[in-house]
Amino acid sequence: MLEQNWALKFAEEWIASWNSHDLEKILSHYTEDFQMSSPLIVQRLGRKDGVLKGKPAVAEYWKEAMAQGPPLRFEVRDVLVGIDQLTIYYHSVGRKVVAETLTFNSAQKVIAGSAQWSVMSKLEDE
């Protein structure tokens, strides 16, 4: 099981790296072969499975996403800890609520990530 204090520290560092817009710092949390899934991958790339595999593919996607406006700014709401996973619950651009679940290997590097976007916060905007 992930240690709670480590998980909280990781989440704070993860959010800080995203808020710095430093792609290398962001990618430092991940293995070379990690896999990312997100509704935005479907939306922006038209990939029906919503999955990108490997650091180069995800890096290119994130680089393009960070170049689009408005600037990314995340704010942690909560951190949920599991056996080899943690979920970072945060506000994203436009105060959208997001939960990102990260799966770790034994070296505490992310091997898989999955983003979930709040349906309720989307409905509030309509």
C-alpha positions in Angstrom: 0.0 0.0 0.0 1.2 3.5 -0.7 2.2 5.4 2.4 -0.2 8.3 3.0 2.4 11.0 3.6 4.3 10.0 0.5 1.1 10.1 -1.5 0.3 13.6 -0.3 3.8 14.8 -1.1 3.7 13.2 -4.5 0.3 14.9 -5.3 1.6 18.3 -4.2 4.7 17.9 -6.4 2.7 16.6 -9.3 0.3 19.6 -9.2 3.3 22.0 -8.8 5.0 20.5 -11.9 1.8 21.0 -13.9 1.4 24.5 -12.7 5.0 25.3 -13.6 4.3 24.2 -17.2 7.7 22.4 -17.3 7.1 19.4 -19.4 10.3 17.7 -18.3 9.4 18.1 -14.7 5.9 16.7 -15.4 7.3 13.7 -17.3 9.8 12.9 -14.5 7.0 11.2 -12.6 6.3 8.6 -15.3 8.0 5.5 -16.7 9.1 5.5 -20.4 6.3 3.1 -21.3 3.5 4.5 -19.3 -0.1 4.7 -20.6 -2.5 7.6 -20.3 -6.2 7.6 -20.9 -8.4 10.7 -20.9 -11.6 12.0 -22.4 -9.5 14.9 -23.8 -7.5 12.4 -25.9 -10.8 11.4 -27.5 -11.9 15.0 -27.9 -8.7 16.5 -29.1 -7.2 13.6 -31.1 -10.3 11.7 -32.1 -8.9 8.5 -30.7 -12.0 6.4 -29.8 -10.1 4.4 -27.1 -8.8 7.6 -25.5 -5.4 6.0 -24.8 -1.8 7.1 -25.6 1.1 4.7 -24.9 4.7 5.7 -24.2 6.3 8.8 -22.9 7.0 10.3 -26.5 3.4 10.1 -27.5 2.0 11.5 -24.3 4.7 14.2 -24.2 3.8 15.4 -27.7 0.1 15.4 -26.7 0.7 17.3 -23.4 3.1 19.8 -25.2 0.3 20.7 -27.7 -2.3 20.8 -24.9 -0.2 23.2 -22.8 0.3 25.5 -25.8 -3.5 26.0 -26.1 -5.2 28.5 -23.9 -6.2 29.2 -21.2 -3.0 28.4 -19.2 -3.2 25.3 -17.1 -3.7 25.9 -13.4 -4.6 23.1 -11.1 -5.7 23.2 -7.4 -5.7 20.1 -5.2 -9.0 19.2 -3.5 -8.1 15.8 -2.1 -5.8 12.8 -2.5 -7.2 9.3 -2.3 -4.7 6.4 -1.6 -4.9 2.8 -2.6 -2.6 -0.2 -2.8 -0.5 0.9 -5.8 -2.7 3.8 -6.9 -3.6 7.2 -5.9 -6.3 9.5 -7.1 -5.7 13.3 -7.2 -8.9 15.1 -7.1 -8.5 18.7 -8.3 -9.9 21.8 -10.0 -8.6 22.3 -13.5 -8.9 25.1 -16.0 -12.2 26.9 -15.6 -12.6 25.3 -12.2 -13.6 22.0 -13.8 -13.5 19.1 -11.4 -11.1 16.3 -12.4 -10.0 13.1 -10.7 -6.7 11.6 -12.0 -5.9 8.0 -11.0 -2.2 7.1 -11.2 -0.9 3.5 -10.9 2.7 3.1 -9.6 5.4 0.5 -10.0 7.7 -0.7 -7.2 10.1 2.3 -7.9 7.1 4.7 -7.2 7.0 5.8 -10.9 3.7 6.2 -12.7 3.0 3.3 -15.1 -0.5 4.3 -16.0 -2.8 7.3 -15.6 -6.5 7.8 -16.1 -8.3 11.1 -16.0 -12.0 11.4 -15.2 -13.9 14.7 -15.7 -16.9 15.6 -13.5 -20.3 15.3 -15.2 -21.8 17.5 -12.5 -19.4 20.5 -13.0 -20.0 20.3 -16.8 -23.8 20.4 -16.3 -23.4 23.4 -14.1 -21.9 25.3 -17.0 -24.8 24.6 -19.4 
